[in-house]
Amino acid sequence: MIKKTSIYSHPLVHHLMDPEAQKGIPGVLYLENRENDDDKKVVAEITARCFAPTLITTTSWEGFHFVGHEIRITEAVDCYGAVVWPSALVLCYFLETNVKQYNMVDKNVIEIGAGTGLVSIVASLLGAHVTATDLPELLGNLQYNISRNTKMKCKHLPQVKELSWGVALDKNFPRSSNNFDYILAADVVYAHPFLEELLITFDHLCKETTIIFWVMKFRLEKENKFVDRFKELFDLEEISSFPSLNIKLYKAMKKNPRSAGYPQSRAWKAKAISSRLLL
Ligand SMILES: C[S@@+](CC[C@H](N)C(=O)[O-])C[C@H]1O[C@@H](n2cnc3c(N)ncnc32)[C@H](O)[C@@H]1O
């Protein structure tokens, strides 16, 4: 038996919106901007898509309603990629509610840092050809969630593939065969040491016509610096902002190579990687 969670009761969202909980996290910015009605209304709509099992089961899972489907996601507590983060909910909601403008049917989509796979599942249910990627240790759970929630429900069966940012990109995702209409990324920027590799990965996967939808949770100053760095290579447009969650949704496209200090050479990549601590 399942029950729908009430507004704000998704455990992560609840935690992120609770000022007391925020105070306990070093470096987390809590914005005193919770009076923003639009923000609250949309966040309420987003979190209302979550439900939890009422019975305790041997595996822990959470439920979500998107694209007219009940999606069950198996989670674990031992790593970042094994729970659904609020940014993923924001991106799923955006994709579902903006199909007229950004139609996913038959589009080539790649998700980086897919974690539990919720965003990839929603993009697949919306009709896209999806490749969900993450670190090797995440792929078992990712594949399980994706198979369970897309089999016999999607026009195109999604693929799961390893993609460690900046690693063997030319071999595993040759530029000549990359043809992605959309790159999706939810909560991939936080205190990890691979920010420059992440930037290289965005650049590698992106063609001139590719649209990136990137949802970013702001926690530390380092993340602001990443946005500045990102803007050197991509035209970035803020599509929506959720101050109560410290989350922003961006749309980005590659800058015209002539208007940017564009990173095509191996020398640039080497320099970028060695300067990653500057971010
Ligand atoms: C905070 S989680 C977000 C997961 C999912 N997108 C969501 O919003 O629920 C960050 C994700 O990035 C992945 N990740 C972290 N470092 C990575 C790297 N170097 N290469 C590829 N993926 C990485 C993690 O495994 C994890 O799935």
The ligand as a MOL file (V3000), in Angstrom:
LIG
                    3D

  0  0  0     0  0            999 V3000
M  V30 BEGIN CTAB
M  V30 COUNTS 27 29 0 0 0
M  V30 BEGIN ATOM
M  V30 1 C 24.3670 14.6990 -5.7760 0
M  V30 2 S 24.3030 13.3240 -6.8360 0 CHG=1
M  V30 3 C 22.9870 13.7230 -7.9360 0
M  V30 4 C 22.3430 12.4760 -8.4990 0
M  V30 5 C 21.1280 12.7650 -9.3890 0
M  V30 6 N 21.4790 13.5660 -10.5370 0
M  V30 7 C 20.0440 13.4530 -8.5930 0
M  V30 8 O 19.9120 14.6760 -8.6990 0
M  V30 9 O 19.3410 12.7590 -7.8440 0 CHG=-1
M  V30 10 C 25.7460 13.5460 -7.8740 0
M  V30 11 C 25.9230 12.4730 -8.9430 0
M  V30 12 O 27.1100 12.7280 -9.6700 0
M  V30 13 C 27.8380 11.5170 -9.7980 0
M  V30 14 N 29.2790 11.8140 -9.8940 0
M  V30 15 C 30.0750 12.3790 -8.9400 0
M  V30 16 N 31.3390 12.4720 -9.3760 0
M  V30 17 C 31.3420 11.9490 -10.6410 0
M  V30 18 C 32.3780 11.7550 -11.6170 0
M  V30 19 N 33.6350 12.1050 -11.3730 0
M  V30 20 N 32.0260 11.2150 -12.7940 0
M  V30 21 C 30.7450 10.8580 -13.0390 0
M  V30 22 N 29.7290 10.9960 -12.1600 0
M  V30 23 C 30.0260 11.5320 -10.9600 0
M  V30 24 C 27.5190 10.7710 -8.5320 0
M  V30 25 O 27.7960 9.3870 -8.6520 0
M  V30 26 C 26.0530 11.0790 -8.3640 0
M  V30 27 O 25.2390 10.1920 -9.0530 0
M  V30 END ATOM
M  V30 BEGIN BOND
M  V30 1 1 1 2
M  V30 2 1 2 3
M  V30 3 1 2 10
M  V30 4 1 3 4
M  V30 5 1 4 5
M  V30 6 1 5 6
M  V30 7 1 5 7
M  V30 8 2 7 8
M  V30 9 1 7 9
M  V30 10 1 10 11
M  V30 11 1 11 12
M  V30 12 1 11 26
M  V30 13 1 12 13
M  V30 14 1 13 14
M  V30 15 1 13 24
M  V30 16 1 14 15
M  V30 17 1 14 23
M  V30 18 2 15 16
M  V30 19 1 16 17
M  V30 20 1 17 18
M  V30 21 2 17 23
M  V30 22 1 18 19
M  V30 23 2 18 20
M  V30 24 1 20 21
M  V30 25 2 21 22
M  V30 26 1 22 23
M  V30 27 1 24 25
M  V30 28 1 24 26
M  V30 29 1 26 27
M  V30 END BOND
M  V30 END CTAB
M  END
